[in-house]
Amino acid sequence: MKTTRRAFALVTTALFAITGCSWFGSGDAAQPAPPERGTLRVGVSSPIDTAPLRIAVAAGKFRQAGLDVRLVELGTDSGLDKLKAGQLDVTFGSDVSLFRAAASGTSLQLQGEAYTFGRTTIALVTLPGSDYGEPTAKKSPTIAVDSPDDIGTLTARSVLGTAGVDQSKIQFVTRPFGQMPAALQSGDADAALMVEPYLTRAEKELGAQILADGSSGATLDFPASGYAATGQFAAANPRTLAAFRGVLSQAQLTAADPAVVRDALPTFSDIDQTTAALISLGSYPTTLSATRLQRVADLMHSSGQLANRLDVQAMLPGADQP
């Protein structure tokens, strides 16, 4: 019996040395550290662009990752202004607005791509009876856009320029998407740069016609929007944002099935089921691609929206922030 007890003691001692005291709870140290904060305030707009994020929040996917994501509807407010004021932790925005802010000195770290335009998801539109039947029919067309120097202006210049219109002669008037049909009817604009669901509504209710597909030429399958945090916030909360990006990526992957988005849109927007079934949908990238996003920054530079070329790679997680 003494021999047996001695052998057991030796085996126990050896196991104790190998496991490094794990029997006493040191295994907990191997668990990943939790997010630095439990709540994340995320600014959102454009229900189509942000559909995967909204669906994931409603389904509790972020809570499962230890995050309470609170969506803040931006409306006509600037998400970037709220971000810089500390009222948001992450904001949705057009890639054009995010890159313009970065080029102006705002330290931003991209957290995900939201949406990429597809065929007829963005287009130059006219109404029946218009004398503007093809892009080159007017030498100095007036185009309605929702915001000056944003994605609409960039796309309109690119599409009309490719068609042969002198970009320096294009005139722009600013109108909310919902007021663009009235601008066309009154003659304040020759064409309007619309996105979904406004495009489908104009076609369905007014018989609007597509003058030129915005997803063509240099803007074919063009990155439209994304999510960003300030560089300071990103540096202080890397685990929180990593958790956010992980869930967002899975949400974007789920949205690869258009039916998922179409079914969900009426639950969090004013898009009715009929319109949701008719709209054209783009795609929802699951990764951040510097190569893909650089297309936007380079077109902004070549069109004069950015004075200097912006290096998008420097805005991705893991890159040194200024």
N, C-alpha and C positions, 0 to 999 in steps of 0.2 A: 504493500500500500504506500509505503514511503516513496518507493521508486515511481509509482503512478502519480503521487502528488507532486513530486519533483519535476516530472516530465510536463505535467499540466502547467506548473508555474513557469517553466521555460517557454512553453508555447505562448502562454499569456503575455509574457514579457516581450516576446518577439512581435506578436500582433500589435501590442501597445506601441512599440517603436515604429512599426510600419505605418499604422494609421495616424500617427502623430496626434494622439489624444482625441480623435474624432468621436470616440464614444461619449465624450463629455460635452458635445454640442458644437464643436468647432466646425462642423459641416455647414452651419448657417453662414459662415464667412464666404462660402462659395456662391451664395445666392447673389444675383445682380442687385446693385443698389437701386432703390426706388427713385422715381422722378424727384427733382429738387422741389417741385411744387405740385399740388394736387389739382389745381384749377388753372385752366388756360382759356383766356378770352380771345375769341377769333372773330374778326370782322368779316362779314359775308354780304354779297349782293348777287346779281345775275343767277337766278335759280338753276338755269341749265348748266352753267359752268361749275357751280358749287354743289350740284346734285349728289355726287358720291359722298362728300363730307357730311351733308345734311342727313342722308340715309344712315350713315354709320353712327352719327350722334343719336338719332332716334332709336336705333337698334341697340344702343348701349355698348358699342364696340370699344369706344375709348375708355369707358369705365372699367372694362375688363383689363385694360392695360394700365389702370391706376390713374387715369386722367378724367377730370370732370371738365369736358370741353363745353364752354358756354358761347353760343353763337350770338353775335351782335349784328343786327341788321343795319347796314350802312345807309341805305336809301340814297340820298343825294350827298351825303357827307363823304369826306375824303378819308379812306382807311389809313392812308399814310400819315395824315395829320394826326389822327387819333393814336396811331402807333408811336409817333414821335413824342406825343404828349403823355404817353404812359397809360392811355385809356384802353389800349389793346395790347395783347402779347404777340399776336400773329394777325396779319391782315391779308385778305384776298385783294387782288388788283390786276389790272391788265398788265401784261409784260412790258408794254410801252411805258406805262406810268411808273412801274417799278424801276425800269432801267433809266428812265429820265431822272428819277430821284437819286439813284446811285451815282449817275454821272455828275449830278449837282453837289455831291459830297455827302449824301446820307448813307451811313454804313448799314447795309442790309445783307441778311443771309437768307437765301431762298430755301424754302422748306418743302416745296413740292410744286409740280406743274399741275394746273387745274384742268385745262381744256385746250384742245387743238381744233381749229376750224377744219371742216370737211366740205365736200361739194355742196353748194347752195345753202350753207349755214350762215354765210355773210355775202351780201350782194348789193349791187347798185340797182335800184328799183325805180320804175316809172309807172304812171297810171295810164289806162286806156285813153287813146286820143292824143297822147303826148307827141310833140314834134321831135322828140329826142329818141329816135329809133335805133341808133347804134352809137357806140362810144365816140366815134370821130365826127358825128353829125354836127356837133357844136365845137367851135374852136376855143371858146372860153366858157365852159359849162359851170353852172352854179350847183354845188353838191351840198345836201344837208347831211351833217354829221352830228353825233350826240355830244361830242366834246372836241375842242380845238387841240390839235397836235396829239391825238391819241391813236388807238388802233384803227379807227374808222378813217381818219385823215391819211394815215400811212397806207392803208389798203387801197383807198380810192386813188391816191396819187400813183401807186404802183400799177394798178389795173389799167387806168386810163393812159398812163405813160407807155405801158407795153402795147396798148392799142394804137398809139401814135399821136396822142394828145400832148401838147406842150404843157408839162406840169406847172410851169411858172404862170400859166394863164388860167389855171383852175381856181375858181372862187369857192369859198366855203361859208356856209351859214350854219349856226349851231341851233339845234332843236332836240328836245327829248325824243326818244324813239316814238312815243305815243303821239307826238305832234307832227311827225314827218309827213303823214298823208295829207294833212291840212296845208303844209308848206308846198306840197306838190300841186294840190288843187288850186291854191291861190297864185301859183306861179312864182312863189318866192324861191323855189328850187327847181332845177331841171330834173334832178334825180336825187335819190336819198340812199345813203349807205346804211342798210338795215341788217340786223341779225335776227335769229330766231328768239322768241316766237313771233316777233313783230312782222317778220317777213311773211310767214304763213298767214297771219291775220290779214295783212294787206292784200294778199292774193285771194283769200277766201271771201273777204268782205267788200273789196273794191276792185277786184280783177286785176291787181297790180301785176306788172310784168318785169322779168329780170332783164336788165340791160346788159349786165356783165356779172359773171360769177366772181366773187371776191376771193375764192379759194382757187386761184389759177396763177400761172406764171411764177413770179418770185414769191407770191404769197400762197402757193399751193400747199395744203395741209399745214398751215401756218400756226405756230404756237400763239395762243391767245391770252392766257392768264395763268396766274399762279398764286402761291402763298409765300409770305416773307415775314421775318422777324428782324428787329434791329440787331446789329452786330453785338451791341452791349448785352442785350437780353440773351442772345444765342451763346455768348461766352459764359454767362452766369448760369445757364440752364441747359447744358448739353444733353443730359439724360431725358429731361422733359420733352425736348424737341425731337430727340431720337424716337421716343415712344409715339409722339404725334405723327412723325413721318412713317413709322412702321404701320400704324393703323390706317393712315391715309392711303398708303400704297395698296393695301388689301382692299380698301373701299373702291379705289380707282379700278382695280382688277375686276371687282364684281360688276362695275358699270360697263364692262366690255359687252355685256348683254344689253342691247338697247331697250328691251322690254322692262328691265329693272328701272331704268330712268323714266321711261314713259309712264309706267304705273305709279311712280312716286311723285312726279311733278305736281299733279293736282292736290296733293296732300300738304304742300308747303308753298304754293304759289297761286297766282290767279290764272294759271294755264289750265283750261278745262280739258276733260278727257279727249274730246274730239280733236282739239288743237294738238294735244300731246301725241296723239296717234299720227298726226300729219306732218309735224315738224321734221326737218332734216337735223340729224345729230352728227356732231364731230366725234372725236375720240378723247379718252381720258388717260393720259400717260401715267404709267406706274412708277417711273423713275425720273430723276432729274438728269437731263442730258445737256451738258454744256454745248455740245456741237449743235443740237437742235435749237437751243435758245439763242445761240450766237447769231443765227439767221436774222432774228428780230433786231438785235443790237446793230448788226452790220447794215441792215436796210435803213434803220434809223440814222445811222451815220452817213450813208450814201445819199439819203434824201435831205440831209441838212438838219434833222431833228436833234442830232448829237454832234457837237463840235469835234469831239475826239472819239476814237474807237474805244468801246467799252469791252473789257475782258470779263465775260460772264463766268468763266471758270473761277475767278476770284470771289464770286458771290455764293459759291456752293459750300455746303457743310464740309469741314475739314480743310478748307483753304484759309490762309491768313487773312483776317479782316483788318481793314485800315484803321 
